[in-house]
């Protein structure tokens, strides 16, 4: 064997992990099977016809009839960039509601655009942005859009879209909503809630691999884009040119990730087979059981108001004397469970547990609670043995009984 041969890495054999992070979530086996299908050319008639399926399923997921609805070949951050850059023109002003790392990312992207003024309306991590603060910030100004994160995964907070729609209407502004953490996991209806630009990510409640950012924009935004004074600052994220490929023309724009589009189609099929309502209920039921278990163990949630808690990502306060990284490492090494810590101003202060898509299952909740109990006990945190799992089981039993009563009515 030559020295060069010794340098060649071996076959990739990743460990089997239970992904309970804020993203990515576990991928359903049927989606992996779809990804194993043969590659075809991105201009192949079979593939361009299959693209219609993806757009149809995305419209169902977003609950919209918007013509421009397609998955951007990018992560969720690419969705932020596309939404912001296509909406803003030279000299525009916008408001971004900042209450976490990802809503702040929307502001940062907008601030990089020349001649644009960005007004940040902020709230602490774990709190919603006051819509009245947004209204006051925009009074007397010509605001192009109000932007916010529906679900802020950095802190486990959810915001009521309707409140910001009212404010945007008063300001005569578009409404941009980041639904990366909520699409297919939390009730959302783009047309009924009158969201002008809505984008998401493939790797969370949809449970496809990372790398695609579904987006939808309404006819009002199409008019804005066609009336621009200057071209969109990003060629890649210019939706008017990207829609030459995803529109009826199917003209070449870029080479998309073909296997990820296969995966997106199959994951969305799974969503629709379960139904959106059934999926929303499953996510809520599993988070209720998780919270019951955590509280029975003597742990506190970071978001105090239950109505403000994001269903897909639960933020837990780290108890005094417990080392964040050590707990997460033991969960990974001993139970093969991955959760996330906090970052920014709450680094080392919270854990973030994602229950999204295929990961949101009863057995996963029970395994996590049992593993967390063992890990905390090893670190000297005193808690009642088995209380977390017992409380979660009781929550599931109550949910089943309530569902049975509802079915009989």
Buried (B, 14 or more C-beta within 10 A) or exposed (E): EEEEEEEEEEEEEEEEEBBBBBBBBBBBEEBEEBBEEEEBEBEEEEBBEBBEBBBBBBBBBBBBEBBBBBBBBBBBBBBBBBBBBBBBBEEBBBBBBBBBBBBBBBBBBBBEBEEBBBBBBBBEBBBBBBBEBBBEBBEEBEBBBBBBBBBBBBBBBBBBBEBBBBBBEBBEBBBBBBBBBBBBBBBBEBBEBBBBBBBBBBBBBBBBBBBBBBBBBBEEBBEBBEEBEEEBBBEBBBBBBBBBBBBEEBEEBEEBBBBBBBBBBBBBBBBBEBEBEEBBBBBBBBBBBBBBBBBBBBBEBBBEEEEBBBBBBBBBBBBEEBEBEEBBEBBBEEBBBBBBBBBEEBEEBBBBBBBBBBBBBBEBBBBBBBBBBEBBEEEEBEBEEBBBBBBBBBBBEBBEEEEEEEEEE
